[in-house]
Amino acid sequence: MAEPTVVCFGELMLRLATPGFQRFVQSAQLEATFGGGEANVAVSLANFGLLVKYVTVLPKHEIGQAAVNALRRHGVNTDHVVRSGDRIGIYFLESGASQRPSKVIYDRAGAAIAEVQPGTIPWSAILNGAKWFHVTGITPALSASAAESTVEAVTAAGKAGATVSCDLNYRKTLWSRERAGEVMQKVCEQVDVLIANEEDADMVFGIKAEGSDVHAGKVQAEKYRSVAEQLIKRFKRLKLVAITLRESITASDNNWSAVAWDGKSFYESRKYSIRIVDRVGGGDSFGAGLIYGLIKDRSPQDALEFAVAASCLKHTIPGDFNHVSVGEVEELIKGGGSGRVQR
């Protein structure tokens, strides 16, 4: 039996990072790779063995082609990438350590995908036979037309019978809380599975977990049950809300777990203590793990455990993409996570 097809829609960016833990003002070189919320999910799912189509807009020049090649290298289908525009979005990364936080600087104004217009992407053809569709709150934040195109996409996915997932992924540098709430209200009305971090629901919809202080590293899992319950009540189509919980001890050491609510039961995952190599893409790897678990008809608890374990491993890997297999994730779930050498 053929694997289910997942369609992801979003921005693929050029990542320019300082080597190791060097600072921007210190380094004489930058390492070039590619990444982006939905692209990271696509690559993870392809590595898990699913069939994945990625939809985006990229320039026709060589850097745009290099971005396409980065996805193809991992088996992601790029047949529906639109080639137009002049720019690919860029982000600069300086990895933090210990008490020094990581820093990200964006240079994405005028990126090709921000120019996407509703009606230009043939969603009915792309979604034909698709099992799942995924997007994040980053894509509609890029421009008014990107917001309209995102609403168009999730609506088409629902009509096509695909399960629709969305990671709220609020970015204050891209839009205001008011604008995010207005647009994401329309998007989430078409969503079946909603993913968020500790702060997203508060930033976008004003739904806050009382008593938690993410900046002080105080995150109480049970406090997020109310957040998930309120989201499911607000959006009638929602079947599951999953919230990642990051306790930031330092930039190098985090505790990582997640909770979920399906309208009937509250699920809480195992908590991992992580020494971080690269946290960028950590939330995306969680989303991919959750999608994989649910597509494979695992229980909500088992899907949540798979997602948290997959994301735990991603934090140990440089770059945006999560280069792990299903077997490696399952070994972590079964084992103690000691990191002993495998011979």
C-alpha positions as CSV (number, residue, x, y, z in Angstrom):
1,M,0.0,0.0,0.0
2,A,1.3,3.4,-1.0
3,E,2.2,5.8,1.8
4,P,-0.2,8.7,2.5
5,T,0.7,12.0,0.8
6,V,1.3,15.1,2.9
7,V,1.3,18.6,1.3
8,C,3.2,21.5,3.0
9,F,3.0,25.1,2.0
10,G,5.4,27.9,3.2
11,E,8.6,29.8,2.8
12,L,11.9,28.2,2.1
13,M,14.7,30.4,3.3
14,L,18.5,30.7,3.0
15,R,20.1,30.2,6.4
16,L,23.5,31.9,7.0
17,A,24.9,30.9,10.3
18,T,28.2,31.7,12.1
19,P,30.4,28.6,12.5
20,G,30.1,26.9,15.9
21,F,29.2,29.5,18.6
22,Q,30.9,32.5,17.1
23,R,29.3,35.9,17.2
24,F,28.2,37.9,14.1
25,V,30.9,40.6,14.9
26,Q,33.5,37.9,15.3
27,S,33.1,35.5,12.4
28,A,34.8,36.0,9.0
29,Q,32.5,33.4,7.3
30,L,28.9,32.2,7.3
31,E,27.7,28.7,6.6
32,A,24.9,28.5,4.0
33,T,22.1,26.0,4.3
34,F,18.3,26.1,3.8
35,G,15.3,25.9,6.1
36,G,11.9,27.2,7.1
37,G,8.9,26.1,9.2
38,E,7.0,24.1,6.7
39,A,10.1,22.9,4.8
40,N,11.5,21.5,8.0
41,V,8.3,19.6,8.5
42,A,8.4,18.3,4.9
43,V,12.0,17.0,5.2
44,S,11.3,15.3,8.5
45,L,8.2,13.5,7.1
46,A,10.2,12.4,4.0
47,N,12.9,11.1,6.3
48,F,10.1,9.1,8.1
49,G,9.2,7.5,4.8
50,L,6.1,9.5,3.9
51,L,5.4,11.0,0.4
52,V,5.6,14.7,0.7
53,K,4.8,17.5,-1.7
54,Y,6.2,21.0,-0.9
55,V,4.6,24.1,-2.3
56,T,6.4,27.5,-2.3
57,V,7.6,30.3,-4.6
58,L,11.3,30.7,-5.4
59,P,13.2,32.8,-7.9
60,K,14.5,31.1,-11.1
61,H,18.1,31.9,-10.4
62,E,20.8,29.6,-9.0
63,I,20.1,30.2,-5.3
64,G,16.5,29.4,-5.9
65,Q,17.5,26.2,-7.6
66,A,19.9,25.4,-4.8
67,A,17.0,25.7,-2.4
68,V,14.9,23.3,-4.5
69,N,17.8,20.9,-4.6
70,A,18.1,20.9,-0.8
71,L,14.5,19.5,-0.6
72,R,15.0,17.0,-3.4
73,R,18.0,15.6,-1.7
74,H,15.7,14.4,1.1
75,G,13.1,12.9,-1.3
76,V,10.6,15.8,-1.0
77,N,8.5,16.3,-4.2
78,T,9.1,19.8,-5.6
79,D,7.0,19.5,-8.8
80,H,4.7,22.3,-7.6
81,V,7.2,24.9,-6.6
82,V,6.4,28.1,-8.4
83,R,9.5,29.8,-9.9
84,S,9.0,33.5,-10.0
85,G,10.1,36.7,-8.2
86,D,13.6,38.0,-7.5
87,R,14.5,37.2,-3.9
88,I,14.7,34.3,-1.5
89,G,14.2,35.2,2.1
90,I,17.4,35.0,4.3
91,Y,17.9,34.6,8.0
92,F,21.2,35.1,9.8
93,L,21.8,32.9,12.9
94,E,24.2,33.3,15.8
95,S,24.0,30.3,18.1
96,G,24.0,31.1,21.8
97,A,25.6,29.2,24.6
98,S,25.1,29.0,28.4
99,Q,23.7,32.4,29.5
100,R,24.2,34.1,26.0
101,P,21.0,33.6,23.9
102,S,20.9,32.8,20.2
103,K,20.2,35.6,17.8
104,V,18.3,35.7,14.5
105,I,18.3,38.5,12.0
106,Y,15.8,38.4,9.1
107,D,16.3,39.7,5.6
108,R,13.1,38.5,4.0
109,A,11.4,41.7,2.7
110,G,10.4,41.3,-0.9
111,A,10.9,37.5,-0.9
112,A,9.2,35.7,-3.8
113,I,6.6,34.0,-1.7
114,A,5.4,37.3,-0.3
115,E,4.2,38.1,-3.8
116,V,2.0,35.0,-4.2
117,Q,-1.5,35.8,-5.2
118,P,-4.7,33.8,-4.5
119,G,-5.7,31.7,-7.5
120,T,-2.2,31.2,-8.8
121,I,-1.5,27.8,-7.1
122,P,-3.7,25.0,-8.5
123,W,-4.7,23.6,-5.1
124,S,-7.3,21.1,-6.3
125,A,-4.8,19.3,-8.5
126,I,-2.0,19.4,-5.8
127,L,-4.3,18.2,-3.1
128,N,-5.9,15.4,-5.1
129,G,-5.5,12.2,-3.0
130,A,-3.6,14.0,-0.3
131,K,-4.1,12.7,3.3
132,W,-2.7,15.7,5.1
133,F,-2.0,19.5,4.6
134,H,0.3,21.5,6.8
135,V,1.0,25.2,7.1
136,T,2.2,27.6,9.9
137,G,1.4,31.1,11.0
138,I,4.6,32.4,9.5
139,T,3.4,32.2,5.9
140,P,0.3,34.4,6.2
141,A,2.4,36.9,8.1
142,L,4.6,37.6,5.1
143,S,2.1,39.8,3.2
144,A,-1.6,40.5,2.7
145,S,-1.7,38.3,-0.4
146,A,0.2,35.5,1.4
147,A,-2.5,35.6,4.1
148,E,-5.2,35.4,1.5
149,S,-3.4,32.5,-0.2
150,T,-3.0,30.6,3.1
151,V,-6.8,30.9,3.8
152,E,-7.4,29.8,0.2
153,A,-5.1,26.8,0.7
154,V,-6.5,25.5,4.0
155,T,-10.1,25.9,2.7
156,A,-9.2,23.9,-0.4
157,A,-7.5,21.2,1.7
158,G,-10.6,20.8,3.8
159,K,-12.8,20.5,0.8
160,A,-10.4,17.9,-0.6
161,G,-10.8,15.8,2.5
162,A,-7.3,16.2,3.8
163,T,-6.6,16.6,7.5
164,V,-5.4,20.2,8.0
165,S,-2.7,21.0,10.6
166,C,-1.3,24.4,11.5
167,D,1.5,25.5,13.8
168,L,0.6,29.0,15.1
169,N,4.3,30.0,15.1
170,Y,3.8,33.7,16.0
171,R,6.6,36.0,14.9
172,K,6.4,39.5,16.3
173,T,8.9,40.8,13.8
174,L,6.5,40.0,10.9
175,W,3.1,41.3,12.2
176,S,1.2,42.6,15.2
177,R,-0.8,40.6,17.7
178,E,-3.9,42.2,16.4
179,R,-3.2,41.4,12.7
180,A,-2.2,37.9,13.6
181,G,-5.4,37.3,15.6
182,E,-7.5,38.6,12.7
183,V,-5.9,36.4,10.0
184,M,-5.3,33.3,12.1
185,Q,-8.9,33.3,13.2
186,K,-9.8,32.7,9.5
187,V,-7.1,30.1,9.1
188,C,-7.8,28.1,12.3
189,E,-11.5,27.9,11.4
190,Q,-10.3,25.3,8.7
191,V,-7.9,23.5,10.9
192,D,-8.2,20.0,12.5
193,V,-4.9,19.8,14.4
194,L,-3.4,22.9,16.0
195,I,0.2,23.1,17.3
196,A,1.5,25.9,19.5
197,N,4.3,26.7,21.9
198,E,3.9,28.0,25.4
199,E,3.3,31.6,24.2
200,D,1.6,31.3,20.8
201,A,-2.0,31.1,22.0
202,D,-1.5,34.2,24.2
203,M,0.2,36.2,21.5
204,V,-2.3,35.4,18.8
205,F,-5.6,34.9,20.6
206,G,-5.0,36.3,24.1
207,I,-5.4,32.8,25.7
208,K,-2.8,32.6,28.5
209,A,-1.7,29.8,30.8
210,E,-2.1,31.4,34.2
211,G,0.8,31.0,36.6
212,S,3.4,30.1,34.0
213,D,6.5,32.2,33.4
214,V,8.3,31.0,30.3
215,H,11.0,33.6,30.6
216,A,11.8,32.3,34.1
217,G,11.8,28.7,32.9
218,K,8.6,28.0,34.9
219,V,6.2,26.0,32.7
220,Q,3.6,23.8,34.4
221,A,2.0,21.3,32.1
222,E,-1.4,21.2,33.7
223,K,-1.8,25.0,33.3
224,Y,-2.0,24.4,29.5
225,R,-5.1,22.2,29.7
226,S,-7.2,25.3,29.9
227,V,-5.5,26.9,26.9
228,A,-6.1,23.8,24.8
229,E,-9.7,23.6,26.0
230,Q,-10.4,27.2,25.1
231,L,-8.9,26.7,21.6
232,I,-11.1,23.7,20.9
233,K,-14.2,25.5,22.1
234,R,-13.3,28.5,19.9
235,F,-12.7,26.5,16.7
236,K,-15.4,23.9,16.1
237,R,-13.4,22.0,13.5
238,L,-10.4,21.3,15.8
239,K,-10.0,17.7,16.9
240,L,-6.6,18.0,18.7
241,V,-4.5,20.8,20.2
242,A,-0.8,20.1,21.0
243,I,1.4,22.5,22.9
244,T,5.1,22.2,23.3
245,L,6.6,23.2,26.7
246,R,10.2,24.5,26.8
247,E,11.8,25.2,30.1
248,S,14.8,27.3,29.3
249,I,17.4,26.8,32.0
250,T,20.1,28.4,29.8
251,A,20.6,28.7,26.1
252,S,22.5,25.4,26.3
253,D,20.2,23.4,28.6
254,N,16.4,23.1,28.2
255,N,13.7,20.7,29.5
256,W,11.4,19.7,26.7
257,S,7.9,18.2,26.8
258,A,4.4,18.6,25.4
259,V,0.8,18.3,26.2
260,A,-2.3,17.7,24.1
261,W,-6.1,17.8,24.4
262,D,-8.6,16.2,22.1
263,G,-11.8,17.4,23.7
264,K,-12.1,14.4,25.9
265,S,-8.7,13.5,27.4
266,F,-5.6,15.5,28.5
267,Y,-2.2,14.0,27.5
268,E,1.2,14.8,28.9
269,S,4.5,13.5,27.5
270,R,7.7,12.4,29.0
271,K,10.1,15.3,29.8
272,Y,13.6,15.3,28.2
273,S,16.6,17.2,29.6
274,I,18.5,18.4,26.5
275,R,22.0,19.8,26.0
276,I,21.3,21.9,22.8
277,V,23.4,21.8,19.7
278,D,20.8,23.7,17.5
279,R,17.3,24.5,18.6
280,V,16.2,26.1,15.3
281,G,13.6,23.8,13.8
282,G,12.8,22.1,17.1
283,G,9.1,23.0,17.0
284,D,8.9,22.0,13.4
285,S,10.4,18.6,14.2
286,F,7.7,18.2,16.9
287,G,5.0,19.0,14.4
288,A,6.3,16.5,11.9
289,G,6.5,13.8,14.6
290,L,2.9,14.5,15.6
291,I,1.7,14.4,12.0
292,Y,3.5,11.1,11.4
293,G,2.1,9.5,14.6
294,L,-1.5,10.5,13.7
295,I,-1.2,9.5,10.1
296,K,0.0,6.1,11.3
297,D,-3.1,5.9,13.5
298,R,-1.2,5.9,16.7
299,S,-3.1,6.9,19.8
300,P,-2.9,10.6,20.8
301,Q,-0.5,9.7,23.7
302,D,1.8,7.6,21.4
303,A,1.8,10.3,18.7
304,L,2.7,12.9,21.3
305,E,5.5,10.8,22.7
306,F,6.9,10.2,19.2
307,A,6.7,14.0,18.4
308,V,8.6,15.0,21.6
309,A,11.2,12.3,21.1
310,A,11.8,13.3,17.5
311,S,12.2,16.9,18.5
312,C,14.5,16.0,21.4
313,L,16.8,14.4,18.8
314,K,16.6,17.4,16.5
315,H,18.0,19.7,19.2
316,T,21.2,17.7,18.9
317,I,21.6,18.2,15.1
318,P,23.0,21.4,13.4
319,G,20.8,23.0,10.7
320,D,17.1,23.4,10.3
321,F,16.4,19.8,9.2
322,N,15.9,16.8,11.4
323,H,18.1,14.0,10.1
324,V,16.6,11.1,12.0
325,S,14.7,8.0,11.2
326,V,11.6,6.4,12.7
327,G,13.7,3.7,14.2
328,E,16.0,6.2,16.0
329,V,13.0,8.0,17.4
330,E,11.5,4.8,18.7
331,E,14.8,3.7,20.2
332,L,14.8,6.9,22.2
333,I,11.3,6.3,23.4
334,K,12.1,2.8,24.5
335,G,15.5,3.5,25.9
336,G,16.7,5.9,28.6
337,G,18.2,8.5,26.3
338,S,21.7,8.1,27.8
339,G,23.5,8.8,24.5
340,R,25.7,5.7,24.9
341,V,27.8,4.9,21.8
342,Q,26.0,2.3,19.6
343,R,28.5,-0.3,18.1
